Amino acid sequence: MADEVELLAELQRLRVRVPQLTGAIVASVDGLVLAGDTPGVEPESVAALTASALGVAQRLADATGQGAFRELLVRGVEGYIATYAAGDAAVLTVLAEDRANVGRLHLEGRRTGARIGELVGVAAESAPRSRGRARARKPAATATTETGLPVRPTSPPQPTP
């Protein structure tokens, strides 16, 4: 994954461009925090909830034929939570005040998500790889019937009292 310092710098640049932001976090699609700038909000909780919401958003987009996930916007009484795709492995979630310009939030959030996706993608490509090619594990030998179906193991006989 990308260096946390680079990701934090990207989040800081986003906060300069959108002053109404109250926090920002970069997380893996699995809900692990890669970088966070969320004063007063626990980044691990936001990352976990983002991963959960991402799963639902992806299923909704697929079920309705809208294509791959790009962004999710939630509006609460006190402000906005917006999540943007950041490549295939990460997401950007930003918190903004209610008075934030949503158009500006989307514009800058999408740009920053794309840059973060590039950073995370470059880091993944340059990660050291193991030597040799990975080989598929062979399944353990199992007994089969004449038709080729696997034979279920039988439980050992139970001793009678």
N, C-alpha and C positions, 0 to 999 in steps of 0.2 A: 504494500500500500504506500501511498504518498507520505512524504515527511510531514509531521504535524505542524512544524514551523511554517512550511509553505501554505498549508491549508488555512492556518490561522491568519496569515498575511492576506489571503484571499478573502476571508471573512471580514477582516478589518477594512479592506478596500470596499467591500459591499456596504458596510455600515456607514462609510463616508458618503457613498453615492445615494444611500437611502437613510437619511438621518432618523426617520421614524422607527427604524428597527430597534427592537429591545433585546434581541438575541438571535444567534444563528448556530447551527450545528451541522457537521458533516458526519454521516454514519454509513456503515456498510448496509447493504440491503438486508443483512441478517440482524441488524439492530445493535451493532458494536460501534461505540463512539470512536471516530477517527480524529476529530478536532471539535472543540466547542467553545463558544463565547456566549454563555447564557447566564448572566448574573441573576441570582435569585431563583433559578430553575435548575433542577437536577438533570444534567445532560444524559445520564444513563437511562432515566425514565423516558425522556423525550425520544431517545434513539429507539428504545424498545417499542414505544407506542407508534412511532413512525413506521417501523418494520411491520407492525400489525396492520396499520392503516394502508400501507403500501400493498400488502397482500390482498386486501379487500378491493382497493382501487384497481389493481391489475385484473382481478377476476371480473369486476364490473365492466372495465373497458373491453375485455375479451368477450364477455357475454352479450354486450350490446354492439359488437362489431366496430368499435371505435379505434382499434389498433393498440399499439404498445403504450404503456404508461408514459406520460410526460410530466404532469403536475397535478397537484391536489390543493384545493383552497378550502379552509374552514374559517368561518367568521363567527367570532364570539362577541359578547356584549362589550368586552374590553379591547378587542382587536382581532388580528388575523394570525393564522398559522398556515404557512404555505410550504409545500414540499415539492421539490423539483428533481427530476432525474439528473443524475450526474454520472453519465456513462452507464455501463452495465452492472457495476459493482457497488455504487454508492448513491446516496441521496443527500440533497441539501434541504434542511428545514429551517425556515426563518420565522421569527415572531415579530409582529409589527403592531404598532398602536392603531387604534380605530380610525384615527385621522390620516393614516397613510394613504397615498395615492396608489390604488391597486394596479393601475396600468404601469406605473413606474416600478412598483414592486415586482410585477411579472417580467418586465423588460430586464431589469437588473438581476433578478433571481435566475432567469433562464440563461443569461450570459455567464453568471458566476457558476451555475450548475455545469455548463459546458466546459468552462475552464477547469473546474474541479474534476470533472470526468476525464479530461486530458491528463491532469496530474496523477490521478489514481491509475489510469490506464498505462501511462509511461512507467510508473513505479512497478506495476504488475509485470510489465514486459521485461524490465531490467532486473527482476528478482532472480536470485540464483536458482538454477534448476538442478535436480538430481542427475547424476551421471547415468547414461544409458537411457534406454526407452522403458517406459513403464509397461509391465506385462499384465495382462488380465489374469486374475487368480483362477485357477482351475477349481471347479467345484469338487467336493469330496465325492469319491466313487459311491454310487448308490445302487442298490439292487433294483432291477426292473422286471416287470412282467413280460410275457411274450409279446404284448402289444407295445412295449416300450414305455409304459407308464411306471413312475417310481413306486416302489413297494413301501408302504408306511411301516415304520418300525413298530414292532409290537412291544407292549410293556411286559416286563419280566413277570413271571408267574408270582402271585402273591402267596406267601406261606399261609397255611391254614392253622388256626389256633387250636 
